[in-house]
């Protein structure tokens, strides 16, 4: 069984503002996942783009990368579409979907990076099985990354950070886990967490190449 087959790793949030609804209707034909990129470039998959602050900022900071941002919550989709238009970005596509489904649909070795920023923490012990980052998830990501490609997870839950490290550190296909935020900007969500005393933890690991070494990929 692949991750997410039996349980959802996210909580549904669907209520949208009129502005978000207008953005979705008007801008999805321009930025939707069905619209091909205008070039061939290294592809980043972001699972759970939230309200799109980090997505837009990182896409603007590194225009050499194409980004497929996946968000299951409709308000976030609308907010990100508006950000893309306002910033004049052309290297981002947006999918309103379950990120696991999109990851499964990606071809083996096709991704430069997989980003998972602040996934639902599911802090209660009985909900632990709902967390996205598990050994099965790491296996799936490893198959979809190119050699040297990177998985980057950020969370403000210390317990989740420990789980991510416990999954990645012994994984035979990933190199050492580092704690570099890799250019990830501080978003409004993260600022709220910092104000409440919750520090963000960034964990990144690169896929080993066939020789057993790793290459740096898009820091």
Residue frames relative to the residue before (quaternion, step in Angstrom):
aa qw qx qy qz dx dy dz
X 1.0000 0.0000 0.0000 0.0000 0.00 0.00 0.00
X 0.3370 -0.7428 0.5426 0.2008 3.59 -0.82 0.96
X 0.6550 -0.5239 0.3515 0.4159 3.62 -1.18 0.49
X 0.7974 0.3086 -0.2306 0.4645 3.55 -1.01 0.85
X 0.4888 0.6773 -0.4420 0.3271 3.60 1.22 -0.17
X 0.7764 0.3588 -0.1817 0.4852 3.59 0.91 -0.90
X 0.8063 0.1353 -0.0403 0.5744 3.61 1.02 -0.77
X 0.4567 -0.6524 0.5229 0.3039 3.56 -1.21 0.47
X 0.3253 -0.7472 0.5502 0.1820 3.54 -1.13 0.72
X 0.7194 0.3691 -0.2258 0.5433 3.59 1.27 0.19
X 0.3721 -0.6860 0.5799 0.2337 3.52 -1.36 0.41
X 0.4626 -0.7085 0.4601 0.2690 3.58 -0.84 0.98
X 0.0668 0.7485 -0.6574 0.0553 3.56 -1.06 0.92
X 0.0300 -0.8722 0.4856 -0.0502 3.57 -0.25 1.26
X 0.5491 0.6578 -0.4068 0.3166 3.63 1.10 -0.49
X 0.0894 -0.8164 0.5706 0.0061 3.58 -0.70 1.09
X 0.4646 -0.6343 0.5368 0.3059 3.54 -1.26 0.48
X 0.6512 -0.4982 0.3724 0.4348 3.61 -1.16 0.29
X 0.6491 0.5256 -0.3236 0.4446 3.58 0.99 -0.77
X 0.6479 0.5045 -0.3156 0.4755 3.58 1.01 -0.78
X 0.6453 0.5182 -0.3199 0.4613 3.57 0.97 -0.85
X 0.6489 0.5109 -0.3169 0.4664 3.60 0.99 -0.84
X 0.6506 0.5245 -0.3181 0.4477 3.58 0.98 -0.84
X 0.6431 0.5262 -0.3263 0.4505 3.56 0.96 -0.84
X 0.6848 0.4884 -0.2927 0.4547 3.57 0.83 -0.95
X 0.7405 0.4399 -0.2300 0.4530 3.58 0.90 -0.92
X 0.8023 0.3596 -0.1522 0.4515 3.57 0.92 -0.92
X 0.4990 0.6575 -0.4424 0.3507 3.60 1.15 -0.26
X 0.6410 0.5167 -0.3519 0.4453 3.67 0.95 -0.66
X 0.6919 0.4667 -0.2648 0.4832 3.58 1.23 -0.40
X 0.8159 0.2248 -0.0809 0.5265 3.58 0.98 -0.87
X 0.4226 0.7299 -0.4602 0.2774 3.60 1.20 0.03
X 0.6550 -0.5499 0.3572 0.3755 3.54 -1.22 0.53
X 0.6113 0.5649 -0.3509 0.4291 3.60 1.19 -0.43
X 0.6057 0.5570 -0.3522 0.4459 3.59 1.26 -0.30
X 0.3945 -0.7359 0.4875 0.2552 3.64 -0.56 1.06
X 0.4980 -0.5918 0.5278 0.3511 3.55 -1.21 0.50
X 0.5156 -0.6813 0.4374 0.2805 3.55 -1.12 0.69
X 0.7649 0.2469 -0.1339 0.5798 3.58 1.27 0.03
X 0.4216 -0.6295 0.5614 0.3328 3.53 -1.36 -0.09
X 0.1640 0.7832 -0.5723 0.1793 3.57 -0.50 1.22
X 0.6461 -0.4859 0.3855 0.4448 3.62 -1.19 0.31
X 0.2540 -0.8043 0.5290 0.0933 3.55 -0.90 1.01
X 0.1766 -0.7530 0.6294 0.0753 3.52 -1.00 0.99
X 0.1736 -0.7503 0.6283 0.1100 3.55 -1.03 0.85
X 0.0979 -0.7792 0.6175 0.0440 3.57 -0.74 1.07
X 0.1738 -0.7895 0.5845 0.0690 3.55 -0.61 1.17
X 0.8144 0.1005 -0.1201 0.5587 3.56 -0.46 1.23
X 0.0423 0.8489 -0.5235 0.0595 3.59 0.46 1.20
X 0.3900 -0.7526 0.4690 0.2481 3.60 1.25 0.03
X 0.7810 -0.2729 0.2305 0.5122 3.56 -0.89 -0.96
X 0.5986 -0.6647 0.3097 0.3222 3.57 1.27 0.32
X 0.3946 0.7373 -0.4837 0.2581 3.61 1.19 0.07
X 0.7083 0.4402 -0.2640 0.4846 3.58 0.77 -1.03
X 0.6146 0.5687 -0.3487 0.4210 3.58 0.98 -0.81
X 0.7130 0.4528 -0.2599 0.4680 3.56 0.75 -1.06
X 0.6657 0.5119 -0.3142 0.4429 3.59 0.92 -0.87
X 0.6981 0.4625 -0.2812 0.4688 3.59 0.89 -0.89
X 0.6249 0.5225 -0.3419 0.4685 3.61 1.07 -0.65
X 0.6577 0.4928 -0.3098 0.4781 3.58 1.03 -0.73
X 0.6692 0.5175 -0.2987 0.4417 3.58 1.03 -0.79
X 0.7932 0.1457 -0.0781 0.5861 3.61 1.12 -0.59
X 0.0945 -0.8472 0.5219 0.0311 3.60 0.28 1.25
X 0.5265 0.6300 -0.4242 0.3820 3.62 1.22 -0.06
X 0.6815 0.4551 -0.2731 0.5038 3.58 1.27 -0.34
X 0.2729 -0.6881 0.6361 0.2178 3.54 -1.25 0.54
X 0.1785 -0.7995 0.5708 0.0559 3.56 -1.02 0.83
X 0.1235 -0.7396 0.6570 0.0779 3.54 -0.97 0.94
X 0.1199 -0.8125 0.5703 0.0159 3.55 -0.36 1.31
X 0.1037 -0.8050 0.5841 0.0115 3.56 -0.73 1.09
X 0.0743 0.7891 -0.6020 0.0974 3.56 -0.80 1.05
X 0.3466 -0.7631 0.5118 0.1885 3.56 -0.81 1.00
X 0.6811 0.4898 -0.2802 0.4666 3.58 1.20 -0.48
X 0.4911 -0.7184 0.4192 0.2588 3.56 -0.59 1.19
X 0.6307 0.5309 -0.3714 0.4271 3.68 0.86 -0.73
X 0.6580 0.5122 -0.3150 0.4532 3.59 0.97 -0.79
X 0.6097 0.5476 -0.3490 0.4546 3.57 1.05 -0.73
X 0.6769 0.4947 -0.2893 0.4620 3.56 0.87 -0.95
X 0.6617 0.5074 -0.3115 0.4557 3.58 0.94 -0.87
X 0.6651 0.4966 -0.3142 0.4607 3.59 0.93 -0.83
X 0.6282 0.5388 -0.3493 0.4394 3.60 0.91 -0.79
X 0.6547 0.5004 -0.3171 0.4695 3.57 0.97 -0.80
X 0.6301 0.5322 -0.3359 0.4549 3.60 1.00 -0.77
X 0.6508 0.5250 -0.3233 0.4430 3.58 0.93 -0.86
X 0.6564 0.5009 -0.3108 0.4708 3.55 0.96 -0.86
X 0.6794 0.5062 -0.2987 0.4393 3.58 0.84 -0.96
X 0.7245 0.4268 -0.2365 0.4868 3.58 1.06 -0.79
X 0.4000 -0.7369 0.4605 0.2915 3.59 1.25 -0.20
X 0.3334 0.7685 -0.4850 0.2511 3.59 1.12 0.62
X 0.1634 -0.7956 0.5782 0.0775 3.55 -1.07 0.78
X 0.6595 0.5423 -0.2919 0.4310 3.60 1.27 -0.15
X 0.6314 0.4877 -0.3430 0.4959 3.59 1.19 0.56
X 0.0578 -0.7459 0.6619 0.0464 3.54 -1.14 0.77
X 0.2497 -0.7959 0.5452 0.0831 3.55 -1.06 0.80
X 0.0743 -0.7840 0.6160 0.0192 3.55 -0.93 0.97
X 0.2359 -0.7208 0.6310 0.1631 3.57 -0.97 0.89
X 0.3799 0.7064 -0.4741 0.3632 3.55 0.03 1.31
X 0.5742 -0.5173 0.4856 0.4086 3.53 -1.37 0.02
X 0.4812 -0.7101 0.4368 0.2711 3.56 -0.65 1.10
X 0.6164 0.5491 -0.3519 0.4413 3.58 1.06 -0.66
X 0.6321 0.5243 -0.3351 0.4617 3.57 1.01 -0.77
X 0.6626 0.4969 -0.3045 0.4706 3.57 0.95 -0.87
X 0.6376 0.5279 -0.3277 0.4555 3.59 0.97 -0.83
X 0.6502 0.5138 -0.3194 0.4596 3.59 0.94 -0.83
X 0.6830 0.4985 -0.2853 0.4512 3.58 1.06 -0.74
X 0.5495 0.6060 -0.4060 0.4075 3.61 1.22 -0.27
X 0.5107 -0.6462 0.4740 0.3113 3.55 -1.08 0.70
X 0.6054 -0.5509 0.4314 0.3793 3.56 -1.18 0.55
X 0.8495 0.1609 -0.1299 0.4854 3.55 -0.97 0.90
X 0.5152 0.6972 -0.3823 0.3200 3.59 1.23 0.23
X 0.7121 0.4830 -0.2502 0.4439 3.61 1.18 -0.39
X 0.4102 -0.6904 0.5510 0.2268 3.52 -1.12 0.80
X 0.7961 -0.0649 0.0989 0.5935 3.56 0.99 -0.84
X 0.1587 -0.7223 0.6611 0.1267 3.50 -1.30 0.56
X 0.1171 -0.7982 0.5904 0.0249 3.56 -0.77 1.12
X 0.0007 -0.7613 0.6479 -0.0238 3.53 -1.00 0.93
X 0.0033 0.8334 -0.5492 0.0620 3.55 -0.09 1.32
X 0.8634 -0.0999 0.0140 0.4943 3.55 -0.72 1.20
X 0.0560 0.7994 -0.5918 0.0870 3.59 0.55 1.13
X 0.6709 -0.4585 0.3669 0.4529 3.58 -1.22 0.35
X 0.3861 -0.7811 0.4391 0.2193 3.62 -0.59 1.09
X 0.1272 -0.8128 0.5532 0.1309 3.60 1.16 -0.54
X 0.0092 0.8848 -0.4659 0.0064 3.59 0.69 1.10
X 0.6235 0.5507 -0.3627 0.4201 3.61 1.09 -0.52
X 0.5979 -0.6099 0.3840 0.3508 3.56 -0.98 0.88
X 0.6806 0.5030 -0.3092 0.4338 3.60 0.92 -0.82
X 0.6830 0.4614 -0.2782 0.4932 3.57 1.27 -0.32
X 0.3701 0.7776 -0.4573 0.2219 3.59 1.26 -0.05
X 0.6341 0.5530 -0.3340 0.4248 3.57 1.04 -0.70
X 0.6253 0.5540 -0.3381 0.4333 3.60 1.24 -0.31
X 0.4888 0.6689 -0.4448 0.3403 3.61 1.18 -0.21
X 0.5326 -0.6731 0.4251 0.2872 3.53 -0.98 0.91
X 0.7562 0.4006 -0.2157 0.4703 3.56 0.79 -1.03
X 0.1645 0.7556 -0.6026 0.1973 3.51 -0.33 1.37
X 0.7042 -0.4259 0.3297 0.4627 3.56 -1.28 0.01
X 0.6491 0.5141 -0.3221 0.4589 3.59 0.98 -0.80
X 0.6274 0.5223 -0.3290 0.4747 3.59 1.04 -0.74
X 0.6511 0.5148 -0.3175 0.4585 3.59 0.92 -0.86
X 0.6227 0.5327 -0.3371 0.4635 3.59 1.03 -0.74
X 0.6655 0.5062 -0.2975 0.4609 3.57 0.95 -0.92
X 0.6481 0.5085 -0.3133 0.4725 3.58 0.94 -0.88
X 0.6418 0.5385 -0.3250 0.4387 3.59 0.93 -0.89
X 0.6589 0.5062 -0.3108 0.4615 3.58 1.03 -0.72
X 0.7274 0.4511 -0.2446 0.4555 3.59 1.01 -0.78
X 0.6135 0.5456 -0.3564 0.4461 3.61 1.17 -0.40
X 0.4501 -0.6105 0.5627 0.3288 3.53 -1.26 0.43
X 0.6292 -0.4980 0.3992 0.4436 3.65 -1.18 0.30
X 0.7753 0.2691 -0.2286 0.5237 3.57 -0.76 1.02
X 0.5023 0.6402 -0.4250 0.3964 3.58 1.27 -0.18
X 0.3383 -0.7892 0.4995 0.1148 3.54 -1.16 0.60
X 0.2364 -0.6999 0.6526 0.1684 3.50 -1.29 0.63
X 0.0474 -0.7928 0.6072 -0.0204 3.58 -0.83 1.06
X 0.0135 -0.7934 0.6069 -0.0452 3.55 -0.62 1.20
X 0.0506 -0.7724 0.6325 0.0264 3.57 -1.00 0.88
X 0.1021 0.7830 -0.6066 0.0928 3.56 -0.99 0.87
X 0.2914 -0.7392 0.5696 0.2103 3.57 -1.15 0.51
X 0.5250 0.5778 -0.4252 0.4579 3.56 1.26 0.49
X 0.3866 -0.7422 0.4884 0.2473 3.65 -0.43 1.11
X 0.6423 0.5262 -0.3282 0.4503 3.58 1.02 -0.76
X 0.6486 0.5008 -0.3178 0.4769 3.57 1.02 -0.79
X 0.6222 0.5414 -0.3396 0.4521 3.58 1.01 -0.82
X 0.6513 0.5013 -0.3156 0.4742 3.57 0.98 -0.79
X 0.6316 0.5239 -0.3363 0.4620 3.58 1.03 -0.73
X 0.6416 0.5206 -0.3264 0.4590 3.59 0.95 -0.86
X 0.6636 0.4955 -0.3060 0.4696 3.58 0.91 -0.89
X 0.6570 0.5159 -0.3108 0.4534 3.58 0.97 -0.84
X 0.6484 0.5011 -0.3124 0.4805 3.58 1.15 -0.60
X 0.7687 0.4162 -0.2094 0.4382 3.58 0.78 -1.04
X 0.6178 0.6009 -0.3620 0.3552 3.60 0.90 -0.86
X 0.7785 0.3196 -0.2145 0.4957 3.66 0.82 -0.80
X 0.4464 0.7180 -0.4572 0.2760 3.59 1.23 -0.11
X 0.4525 -0.7390 0.4232 0.2645 3.63 -0.65 1.03
X 0.7180 0.4566 -0.2618 0.4555 3.61 1.15 -0.41
X 0.6849 0.4371 -0.2875 0.5071 3.60 1.29 -0.08
X 0.4612 -0.6622 0.5240 0.2725 3.51 -1.22 0.65
X 0.7821 -0.3212 0.2268 0.4834 3.58 -1.27 -0.21
X 0.4251 -0.6819 0.5389 0.2526 3.56 -1.18 0.68
X 0.0838 -0.7840 0.6123 0.0575 3.58 -0.81 0.98
X 0.4177 -0.7242 0.5061 0.2118 3.56 -1.29 0.33
X 0.3435 0.7409 -0.4944 0.2977 3.58 1.16 0.59
X 0.4063 -0.7272 0.4925 0.2520 3.61 -0.81 0.91
X 0.3414 -0.8185 0.4345 0.1571 3.58 1.29 -0.02
X 0.7358 -0.4219 0.2454 0.4694 3.59 0.91 0.77
X 0.4308 0.6904 -0.4797 0.3281 3.60 1.22 0.10
X 0.3560 -0.7579 0.5000 0.2210 3.61 -0.66 1.03
X 0.5081 -0.5931 0.5164 0.3513 3.54 -1.30 0.32
X 0.1950 -0.8030 0.5568 0.0842 3.57 -0.57 1.16
X 0.6943 -0.4434 0.3542 0.4425 3.54 -1.31 0.12
X 0.6239 0.5370 -0.3360 0.4577 3.58 1.02 -0.78
X 0.6786 0.4783 -0.2979 0.4711 3.58 0.89 -0.89
X 0.6220 0.5422 -0.3415 0.4501 3.58 1.01 -0.75
X 0.6344 0.5199 -0.3257 0.4703 3.57 1.02 -0.77
X 0.6516 0.5088 -0.3117 0.4683 3.57 1.01 -0.78
X 0.6437 0.5170 -0.3235 0.4623 3.57 0.97 -0.83
X 0.6435 0.5243 -0.3182 0.4579 3.57 1.02 -0.82
X 0.7031 0.4312 -0.2506 0.5068 3.56 1.17 -0.62
X 0.6015 -0.6054 0.3404 0.3948 3.57 1.30 0.16
X 0.5557 0.5903 -0.4032 0.4245 3.59 1.22 0.34
X 0.2196 -0.7907 0.5635 0.0949 3.56 -0.52 1.21
X 0.4294 -0.6940 0.5143 0.2635 3.56 -1.02 0.79
X 0.1846 -0.7468 0.6307 0.1016 3.53 -1.16 0.76
X 0.1114 -0.7780 0.6164 0.0476 3.58 -0.80 1.06
X 0.0150 -0.7901 0.6121 -0.0284 3.55 -0.83 1.03
X 0.0052 0.8097 -0.5837 0.0595 3.56 -0.72 1.12
X 0.0179 0.7844 -0.6193 0.0298 3.54 -1.07 0.79
X 0.3104 -0.7570 0.5523 0.1600 3.57 -1.00 0.87
X 0.5003 -0.6429 0.4964 0.3000 3.52 -1.14 0.72
X 0.4495 -0.6869 0.5028 0.2708 3.56 -0.89 0.93
X 0.3990 -0.6879 0.5399 0.2758 3.55 -1.10 0.63
X 0.7513 -0.4331 0.2571 0.4264 3.56 -1.28 0.13
X 0.6650 0.5107 -0.3035 0.4526 3.57 1.18 -0.47
X 0.5806 -0.5902 0.3683 0.4231 3.56 1.35 -0.09
X 0.6238 0.5087 -0.3517 0.4779 3.58 1.27 0.02
X 0.3283 -0.7211 0.5648 0.2310 3.56 -1.30 0.02
X 0.2448 -0.7427 0.6043 0.1525 3.52 -1.24 0.53
X 0.5104 -0.6304 0.4801 0.3340 3.55 -1.09 0.65
X 0.0599 -0.8144 0.5772 0.0012 3.58 -0.88 0.96
X 0.8670 -0.1826 0.1171 0.4486 3.53 -0.61 1.16
X 0.0292 -0.8362 0.5476 0.0057 3.59 0.58 1.06
